[in-house]
Amino acid sequence: MHTVASAFAIGVALSAFSGSAFAQALTFEVEGKMVSAQPNGSGFVVEVMGTKINVASDLKITTPTASMPASEFFGPDYKYRDLPGTSGGKGFFGGTAIVLGTQDGDTIDAESFFTDYHENVVLGGVTRDPNFNYDAPVPGTKPELYVSGMKILPLPQAGQDGADPRYPGLPFQNEYGFKLEKDLPVGALAAVEGYLDEGGAMRAFLVESDQGILVNSETREVSVLRAQCRQRSLTNIELSVSGAAHGVTPNGLPNTRATIAPDTNQPAWTATAPTVALTVDGENPMYYLYSYSFKGTPSGRRGCPAMVKVSIPNGTTTAFAVGEVDVRID
């Protein structure tokens, strides 16, 4: 997450210039409460704390699990739509926004816009459902999820009934990024992210656990846990990609390498897709880890890729995962 502490460094850098330098466009960053959004020409003026920011209609408004153009996010269908478990027609207003952009005099233009309704996190053990009869369960019923005594209601995933396109839930997963069945055992460590609803339950977009049953335990899988790229220029980038993989048994991927490539229609950074070794995790031999880095001039001098695709052999086919790259342009 970005931090406005970097504003201090900006101020120090500016102090080296004469007063006329302040007439030039400056880097802008704010993190705080999103107050309002009003149409303005072809875009919007969005107020974050006391700052009014110009947001183009085609700028992507990003949440923890999705993104959509500002024209939709602040349009009539979604602007004041209640999130699951909330009321009052507030939409995301009152939540946190993190905006990066430029400032020229009194004019501030957004270049990236992230928002979250409330950044709530719970880390603890799975506890018993106080309303479930574990000794004589009713056939066809299952206990609801509680973590540290708090009721957890997973948000519907994209394509499921009740899913909000602005904030869909994600599958349950483990720390390696692989899908888990939703029945987590009591005592399992779980990390939950989401927001507290008006009934006192946590609406979770992410539930991650160190235990649980793999959804795809009978096949190989690979994940992208982190993908970052710093673009100093179109001819100078620093790309790093890391993730995990698993077979169907412990130590089940000997002598296997992962291929790192751009996703479809994304710029390549090398003429030939590189491969990287998988190293078995010392804490859990069911899983392997990989880490790749590139520093130099990408092919075609096209800067950082927006997406990467990582694949491993899986019998006569391949298993793959696509990850979005966190791009920073200097």
Secondary structure, 3 states (H helix, E strand, C coil): CCCCCHHHHHHHHHCCCCHHHHHCCEEEEEEEEEEEEEEECCEEEEEECCEEEEECCCCEEECCCCEEEHHHHCCCCCCCCCCCCCCCCCCCCCCEEEEEEEEECCEEEEEEEEEECCCEEEEEEEECCCCCCCCCCCCCCCCCEEECCEEEEECCECCCCCCCCCCCECCCEECCCCEECCCCCCCCEEEEEEEECCCCCEEEEEEEECCCCECCCCCCEEEEEEEEEEEEECCEEEEEEEEEEECCCCCCCCCCEEEEEECCCCCCCCCCCCEEECEECCCCCCEEEEEEEEEECCHHHCCCCCEEEEEEEECCEEEEEEEECEEEEC
